[in-house]
Amino acid sequence: MKRTLIWAGIGLIVVVAALLALPLLIDANAFRPRLESTLTAALGRKVSIGDLKLSLFSGGVTADDLSVADDPAFSKSAFVRAKQLKLAVELGPLIFSRRLNITGLTIDQPEIALIGSPTGTWNFSSLGRPAQTPERDEPSPGNAPLDLSIKLVEIRDGRLTVTRTGSRFKPAMLEQVQIQFQNFSRTSTFPFSMAGKVGTGGSIKLAGTAGPLEQGNVSATPLNATLAVKQLDLALSGVNDWAPSLAGLVSFDGTAASDGKRLHIDGKLNVEKLKLAANGVPAARPIDLDFSAEHNLGDRSGALSRADVHVGSAVARLRGTYALRDDSMALKMNLAGSNMPITEVQSLLPALGIVLPAGSSFKSGSMSMNFSAEGPADRLVTTGTLVLSNARLSGFDMGRKMATIERLAGVRSGPDTDLQTASADVRYAPEGASLQNIRLVAGGIGEVTGAGTISPQNAVNFRMTAVVRAVGLAAAMGNAPIPFKIEGTASDPQFRPDMSAVASQGLEKLVPGGTGKAAGDILKGFLSGRKKK
């Protein structure tokens, strides 16, 4: 028994010694020219690798570095550059017949440059196109045929940079990138996964199946995948390049399916701290968007076939089309909602740059709207109608603001303004907002009509007419409409008499007989600008 153990120990020592000696007997660098040639032919790009080292205990061959050339139409720099390349190989053929059968590739800490053109073509689209033909040397251990039956391709801790040629857009960067392809094949489907962290905040995960590879255009390869995006910062990541005013933190969970020509996306989008206008501030509450979209990969256009916007219990429907054109995105959208609780919707007003009078907020009421938006995303023009019903604006005393009219017509004041109805035709553009056909009926005041504008700096300029519930002097004047102006800012609007309108309407003559002069004097006194304190 003791002798058996001794011989077993000697045998083990011999085997270990043989294994330790094999790297000295097998020159891994002898395979490098053939490996570079084969990879170059497979990728259609010049591939260069560093010194090869054999590591039998890890079951593979390592190279000091790796460089894959870019498509010359995009860049003269490397498409991929890595510090280390690891090759998993079959040890039997390597030891006994000096054949390098590769079963796996692992690329450590690569720098990957993705470059897109204005027409939507990418520098990786041409991967796999024929480049140079592998050299056909006489058989030898260094150039024996390579078997590329790859079961696993991995990219570990990579950095991926996305840029566009001839574009003003800033590059986007994905860090700590992990990519895996299993049972990789050019002619059949294969599982894949990708994960990474956006350099400016957020993370992305993608997993599914892809293939077969589209010959001549890898970017058109069919795929089915699930996609998860967490807390992506629209502004810092550069995703909002087409609409610089857009900002917020986006999360998405959904699916994507492509046949190589069209991409279908279903999912739920959540946006926190949304900002839609240059003069807007982040919304206090998030919005959710449940949607389906179809994207044409050829002309980079698409449509929202279903999109429901949720703000709390308020729901609006979004539909429309988009098209990417160089550095711009052309939109044609419609947003409509009926009887939405205004207490929910008002949380989005700051994001749109809409300011309510200081200290005021809606406490009740409903909102209906129907808006169409068209044009480049950064210069969008939106038109439509807006209707409020049974709305209470707390903290704003319109009666007090209309002090002159109050003294003329006995308008009641109070801490709140009750709007039985309010409607307007709205046009919103980069140069500001225009409201036409304004009509509101306010409790204790009467009917107010008019039109006006709001600048991007929220300066207001409205010409209005009030038909008040006649008491006092207005009753004596036969319920004549009383013109006034609203100036100042949206947060602090100033109601002033419209002297030119008063003169044109000849209100001084409305009171008959001997009261005309007295009425005229009273009007001049009030319309000279004195206001009730």
C-alpha positions in Angstrom: 0.0 0.0 0.0 2.8 2.3 0.9 4.6 1.6 -2.3 1.4 2.3 -4.3 1.1 5.7 -2.7 4.7 6.5 -3.5 4.3 5.6 -7.2 1.0 7.5 -7.4 2.8 10.5 -5.9 5.6 10.2 -8.4 3.1 9.9 -11.2 1.3 13.1 -10.1 4.6 14.9 -9.9 5.5 13.8 -13.4 2.1 15.0 -14.7 2.3 18.4 -13.0 5.9 18.8 -14.3 4.8 17.9 -17.8 2.0 20.4 -17.6 4.3 23.1 -16.3 6.7 22.3 -19.1 4.2 22.4 -21.9 4.1 26.2 -22.1 7.8 26.0 -22.7 7.4 23.4 -25.4 4.4 25.1 -27.2 5.2 28.5 -28.6 1.7 30.2 -28.4 3.1 33.1 -30.5 3.4 30.7 -33.4 -0.4 30.9 -33.7 -0.5 34.7 -33.7 -0.2 35.4 -37.5 -2.8 32.9 -38.3 -5.1 34.1 -35.5 -4.8 37.7 -36.7 -5.5 36.7 -40.3 -8.5 34.6 -39.3 -10.1 37.3 -37.1 -9.4 39.9 -39.8 -11.3 37.8 -42.3 -14.1 37.1 -39.9 -14.7 40.8 -38.9 -13.7 42.4 -42.2 -11.4 44.7 -40.2 -7.7 44.7 -39.6 -7.1 42.9 -36.2 -3.8 43.2 -34.3 -3.0 41.3 -31.1 0.0 41.3 -28.8 2.2 38.5 -27.5 0.4 35.3 -26.9 0.9 33.3 -23.7 -0.3 29.8 -23.0 -1.9 29.1 -19.6 -3.0 25.5 -19.3 -4.4 25.8 -15.8 -6.9 28.4 -17.0 -7.5 26.5 -20.2 -6.6 29.2 -22.6 -4.3 31.6 -24.4 -4.0 35.3 -23.5 -2.8 38.3 -25.6 -1.3 41.4 -24.1 -3.6 43.7 -26.1 -6.1 43.9 -29.0 -6.9 46.4 -31.7 -9.7 46.2 -34.2 -9.6 48.9 -37.0 -12.6 51.1 -37.7 -14.5 51.5 -40.9 -12.3 53.9 -42.8 -15.4 55.9 -43.9 -15.8 56.8 -40.2 -12.4 57.0 -38.5 -8.7 56.1 -38.8 -8.6 55.3 -35.1 -9.4 51.9 -33.6 -13.0 50.7 -33.4 -12.0 48.5 -30.4 -8.9 48.7 -28.3 -8.4 46.4 -25.3 -5.7 45.7 -22.7 -6.1 42.0 -22.8 -7.7 39.2 -25.0 -8.3 35.8 -23.5 -9.0 32.8 -25.8 -10.6 29.6 -24.4 -9.2 26.7 -26.4 -9.6 22.9 -26.6 -6.5 21.5 -24.8 -6.4 18.1 -26.5 -6.0 19.3 -30.1 -3.5 21.9 -28.9 -1.3 19.5 -27.0 -1.4 16.5 -29.4 -1.8 18.1 -32.8 -0.9 21.7 -32.3 -4.3 22.9 -33.4 -5.8 26.0 -31.9 -9.6 25.4 -31.6 -11.1 28.5 -30.1 -14.3 28.0 -28.0 -14.5 31.4 -26.3 -13.3 35.0 -26.4 -13.0 37.3 -23.5 -12.0 41.0 -24.0 -11.0 42.8 -20.8 -11.5 46.6 -20.4 -12.0 47.5 -24.0 -12.6 51.0 -25.4 -15.3 50.8 -28.1 -16.1 53.7 -30.3 -19.6 53.7 -31.9 -20.0 56.4 -34.6 -23.2 57.3 -36.4 -23.6 59.2 -39.7 -26.2 61.9 -40.4 -28.1 59.3 -42.6 -28.3 56.8 -39.7 -25.5 54.4 -40.8 -23.1 53.2 -38.1 -19.5 52.3 -38.1 -20.3 48.8 -36.8 -22.8 48.1 -39.7 -20.0 46.9 -42.0 -18.6 44.3 -39.6 -18.2 41.0 -41.3 -17.9 42.3 -44.8 -15.1 40.7 -46.8 -11.8 42.4 -46.2 -8.5 40.7 -47.0 -8.3 37.0 -47.7 -6.4 35.0 -45.1 -2.9 34.1 -46.1 -2.7 30.5 -47.4 0.7 29.4 -46.1 1.9 25.8 -46.0 0.6 23.9 -43.0 2.6 24.3 -39.8 1.8 24.5 -36.1 1.6 28.3 -36.5 -0.8 28.5 -39.4 -2.9 25.4 -39.1 -6.6 26.0 -39.7 -8.4 27.6 -36.8 -11.8 26.4 -35.6 -13.9 29.4 -34.5 -16.8 27.4 -33.0 -17.3 30.0 -30.3 -19.6 29.1 -27.5 -19.1 32.3 -25.5 -18.0 35.8 -26.3 -17.6 38.2 -23.4 -16.7 41.9 -23.0 -15.8 42.8 -19.4 -15.7 46.3 -17.8 -15.7 48.1 -21.2 -16.3 51.7 -22.1 -18.5 52.5 -25.0 -18.6 56.0 -26.6 -21.3 57.1 -29.0 -20.7 60.0 -31.3 -22.2 61.3 -34.6 -20.1 62.6 -37.5 -20.6 66.2 -38.5 -22.9 66.8 -35.5 -23.1 69.4 -32.8 -24.3 66.8 -30.4 -22.1 65.9 -27.5 -20.8 62.3 -27.2 -22.6 59.8 -24.9 -20.7 57.4 -22.8 -21.5 54.0 -21.3 -19.2 52.6 -18.6 -18.7 49.3 -16.8 -20.1 47.6 -19.9 -20.6 43.9 -19.7 -21.6 42.1 -23.0 -22.1 38.4 -23.5 -23.0 36.3 -26.6 -23.7 32.6 -26.1 -23.3 30.0 -28.9 -22.4 32.8 -31.2 -23.2 32.0 -34.9 -23.5 34.1 -38.0 -26.2 31.9 -39.5 -28.6 31.3 -36.6 -30.1 33.1 -33.5 -28.1 33.3 -30.3 -28.7 34.6 -26.8 -27.1 37.9 -25.8 -27.0 40.3 -22.9 -25.6 43.8 -22.3 -25.4 46.0 -19.2 -23.7 49.2 -18.4 -23.8 52.5 -16.4 -24.3 55.8 -18.1 -21.3 58.0 -17.3 -23.6 60.9 -16.3 -26.0 58.8 -14.3 -28.3 55.9 -14.9 -28.0 52.3 -16.1 -29.1 50.2 -19.1 -29.8 46.5 -19.4 -30.6 44.6 -22.6 -31.2 40.8 -22.9 -32.7 38.6 -25.5 -31.8 36.8 -28.8 -30.4 38.1 -32.1 -29.5 36.7 -35.5 -28.9 35.5 -38.0 -26.4 38.3 -38.7 -27.5 40.5 -41.6 -24.7 40.1 -44.2 -23.3 43.5 -45.1 -25.2 45.4 -42.4 -24.9 44.1 -38.9 -27.2 46.9 -37.5 -30.1 45.3 -39.4 -29.8 42.0 -37.6 -33.2 40.8 -36.3 -33.6 40.7 -32.5 -36.0 40.2 -29.7 -35.1 41.7 -26.3 -36.2 43.1 -23.0 -34.9 46.6 -22.1 -34.6 48.2 -18.7 -33.3 51.8 -18.2 -33.0 53.3 -14.8 -32.7 56.9 -13.8 -31.2 58.1 -17.1 -30.5 61.9 -17.0 -31.8 63.3 -20.2 -29.8 66.5 -20.1 -26.4 65.2 -19.0 -26.5 62.0 -21.1 -27.1 64.0 -24.3 -30.3 62.1 -25.1 -32.1 65.4 -25.3 -29.8 66.8 -28.0 -32.8 67.1 -30.4 -34.7 69.1 -27.8 -32.3 70.9 -25.4 -35.1 72.2 -23.2 -36.2 68.7 -22.3 -34.8 67.4 -19.0 -35.6 64.8 -16.4 -34.7 61.4 -15.0 -36.1 58.6 -17.2 -36.8 54.9 -16.4 -38.1 52.4 -18.9 -39.2 48.8 -18.8 -40.4 47.1 -21.9 -39.6 45.0 -25.0 -38.1 45.5 -28.4 -38.5 43.4 -31.5 -36.9 44.0 -34.9 -37.0 42.2 -38.2 -34.1 44.2 -39.4 -36.3 46.8 -41.1 -38.7 47.9 -38.5 -38.4 48.1 -34.7 -41.4 47.6 -32.5 -41.2 48.9 -28.9 -43.7 48.3 -26.1 -43.3 49.5 -22.5 -43.8 51.9 -19.7 -41.8 55.1 -19.4 -41.5 57.0 -16.0 -40.1 60.5 -15.9 -39.2 62.3 -12.7 -38.4 66.0 -12.5 -39.6 66.6 -16.0 -38.9 69.9 -17.6 -40.3 70.7 -21.1 -39.6 74.4 -21.6 -36.5 76.5 -21.5 -38.1 78.7 -18.8 -39.6 75.8 -17.0 -38.7 74.2 -13.7 -38.8 70.5 -12.9 -42.2 69.1 -12.2 -42.9 68.1 -8.6 -44.4 64.8 -9.4 -43.5 62.1 -12.0 -45.5 61.2 -15.1 -46.0 57.8 -16.6 -46.3 56.9 -20.3 -47.6 53.6 -21.5 -46.9 53.3 -25.2 -46.3 51.3 -28.3 -44.1 52.6 -31.1 -43.1 51.5 -34.6 -39.7 52.7 -35.9 -38.5 52.4 -39.5 -34.8 51.7 -39.4 -34.3 52.7 -43.0 -35.5 56.3 -43.0 -35.4 56.8 -39.2 -39.0 57.7 -38.8 -41.7 56.3 -36.6 -45.1 56.6 -35.1 -46.7 56.3 -31.6 -49.5 53.8 -32.2 -50.5 54.0 -28.5 -49.4 56.4 -25.8 -51.3 57.2 -22.6 -49.9 59.9 -20.4 -50.7 59.5 -16.7 -50.3 62.3 -14.1 -51.8 60.8 -11.0 -55.4 60.1 -11.8 -55.3 62.4 -14.9 -55.0 60.6 -18.2 -54.3 62.1 -21.7 -53.8 60.4 -25.0 -50.7 61.1 -27.1 -50.5 60.1 -30.8 -48.3 61.1 -33.7 -45.2 60.7 -35.8 -41.6 61.6 -35.8 -38.7 61.7 -38.2 -35.0 62.1 -37.6 -33.3 64.5 -40.0 -29.6 65.1 -39.5 -29.4 67.1 -36.2 -33.1 67.6 -35.8 -36.2 65.6 -35.0 -39.4 66.6 -36.8 -42.6 66.0 -34.8 -46.3 65.9 -35.6 -48.2 65.0 -32.4 -51.6 65.4 -30.9 -52.3 65.4 -27.1 -55.9 65.3 -25.9 -57.6 64.7 -22.6 -61.1 65.2 -21.2 -62.3 66.1 -17.7 -58.9 65.6 -16.1 -58.7 66.7 -12.5 -56.9 70.0 -12.6 -55.4 69.4 -9.2 -53.4 66.6 -10.8 -52.5 68.4 -14.0 -51.3 71.6 -12.3 -48.2 69.8 -11.1 -46.9 69.8 -14.7 -47.5 73.6 -15.3 -44.1 74.6 -14.0 -42.4 72.1 -16.3 -44.1 73.9 -19.2 -43.0 77.3 -18.0 -46.6 78.2 -17.0 -46.8 80.3 -13.9 -49.8 80.9 -11.7 -50.3 84.1 -9.7 -48.0 84.1 -6.7 -49.5 82.2 -3.8 -52.3 80.6 -5.8 -53.2 77.1 -6.7 -56.2 75.1 -8.0 -58.2 73.4 -5.3 -60.8 71.8 -7.5 -62.1 71.6 -11.1 -61.5 69.7 -14.3 -59.5 70.4 -17.5 -60.1 69.3 -21.1 -57.6 70.0 -23.9 -56.9 69.1 -27.5 -53.4 70.3 -28.7 -51.5 69.6 -31.9 -47.8 70.1 -32.0 -45.7 70.3 -35.2 -42.2 71.2 -36.3 -38.6 70.5 -35.1 -38.5 69.3 -31.5 -36.4 72.3 -30.4 -38.8 74.8 -32.1 -42.1 73.2 -31.7 -45.3 75.1 -32.4 -48.3 73.9 -30.4 -51.9 75.0 -31.1 -55.3 73.9 -29.6 -58.0 74.6 -27.2 -58.1 74.6 -23.4 -61.3 74.4 -21.2 -61.6 74.6 -17.4 -64.8 73.8 -15.7 -65.9 74.5 -12.1 -62.4 75.4 -11.1 -61.4 77.2 -7.9 -58.2 79.2 -7.9 -57.3 79.5 -4.2 -55.2 82.4 -3.1 -56.1 84.7 -6.0 -58.7 87.5 -5.6 -59.6 88.5 -9.1 -62.2 90.9 -7.7 -59.6 92.8 -5.8 -57.3 92.8 -8.8 -60.2 94.4 -10.8 -60.4 97.2 -8.2 -61.5 99.9 -10.7 -64.2 97.7 -12.2 -65.2 96.7 -8.7 -65.8 100.4 -7.8 -67.7 100.9 -11.1 -69.8 97.8 -11.0 -69.8 96.4 -7.4 -67.7 93.3 -8.2 -67.4 91.2 -5.1 -63.9 90.4 -3.9 -62.8 87.4 -1.8 -59.7 85.2 -1.1 -60.5 82.8 -4.0 -61.7 83.0 -7.6 -64.4 80.6 -8.7 -64.4 79.9 -12.4 -67.6 78.4 -13.6 -66.0 78.0 -17.0 -62.8 79.2 -18.7 -61.7 78.6 -22.3 -59.2 79.8 -24.8 -57.6 79.0 -28.2 -53.8 78.6 -27.4 -50.7 78.9 -29.6 -47.4 78.1 -27.8 -44.1 78.6 -29.6 -40.5 79.5 -28.8 -41.4 83.2 -29.0 -44.1 82.8 -26.3 -47.8 82.0 -25.9 -50.8 83.6 -27.5 -54.3 83.2 -26.2 -57.3 84.1 -28.4 -61.0 83.9 -27.8 -60.6 83.9 -24.1 -63.9 83.5 -22.3 -64.4 83.0 -18.6 -67.3 83.2 -16.3 -66.3 83.9 -12.7 -68.6 83.8 -9.7 -69.3 87.2 -8.2 -67.8 88.9 -11.2 -69.5 88.0 -14.5 -68.2 87.3 -17.9 -64.7 88.3 -19.1 -63.5 88.0 -22.7 -60.4 89.0 -24.6 -57.0 88.0 -25.9 -53.3 88.5 -25.2 -49.8 87.1 -25.1 -47.3 85.7 -22.5 -43.6 86.1 -23.3 -41.0 83.5 -22.6 -40.1 85.7 -19.6 -43.7 85.4 -18.4 -44.6 89.0 -19.1 -48.3 89.3 -19.8 -50.1 91.7 -22.2 -53.9 91.1 -22.4 -56.8 93.3 -23.6 -59.9 92.2 -21.9 -63.6 93.2 -21.5 -65.7 92.5 -18.5 -69.5 92.3 -18.6 -70.1 92.4 -14.9 -73.2 91.6 -13.0 -74.7 95.1 -13.0 -75.0 97.0 -9.7 -73.9 100.5 -9.0 -72.8 102.7 -11.9 -72.7 99.9 -14.4 -76.4 99.4 -14.0 -77.0 103.0 -14.6 -74.8 102.7 -17.8 -77.0 100.0 -19.2 -74.6 97.0 -18.5 -72.0 98.4 -20.9 -68.9 96.2 -21.3 -65.9 97.6 -19.4 -62.5 97.3 -21.1 -59.3 96.7 -19.2 -55.8 95.5 -19.6 -53.7 92.9 -17.8 -50.0 93.7 -17.6 -47.0 92.9 -15.5 -46.1 89.2 -15.0 -48.0 86.0 -14.7 -47.0 85.7 -11.1 -48.1 89.3 -10.4 -50.6 90.4 -13.0 -51.7 94.1 -12.9 -55.3 94.9 -13.9 -55.5 98.4 -15.4 -58.3 100.4 -17.3 -57.9 100.4 -21.1 -58.2 104.1 -21.8 -58.1 103.8 -25.5 -61.0 101.3 -25.5 -63.0 103.4 -23.2 -62.6 106.4 -25.5 -63.5 104.3 -28.6 -66.6 102.9 -27.0 -67.7 106.4 -25.9 -68.7 105.2 -22.4 -68.9 108.8 -21.2 -72.0 109.2 -23.4 -73.8 106.1 -22.1 -75.5 107.8 -19.2 -78.4 110.0 -20.6 -79.5 113.5 -19.7 -78.0 115.4 -16.8 -76.1 112.4 -15.4 -73.9 112.2 -18.4 -71.3 114.7 -17.2 -71.3 113.3 -13.7 -70.8 109.8 -15.0 -68.0 111.0 -17.3 -66.3 112.7 -14.4 -66.6 109.5 -12.3 -65.2 107.4 -15.2 -62.3 109.7 -15.7 -61.5 109.6 -12.0 -61.5 105.8 -11.9 -59.9 105.2 -15.2 -57.1 107.6 -14.4 -55.4 104.7 -12.7 -56.4 105.1 -9.0 -56.9 101.7 -7.5 -58.5 100.4 -4.4 -56.0 99.4 -1.8 
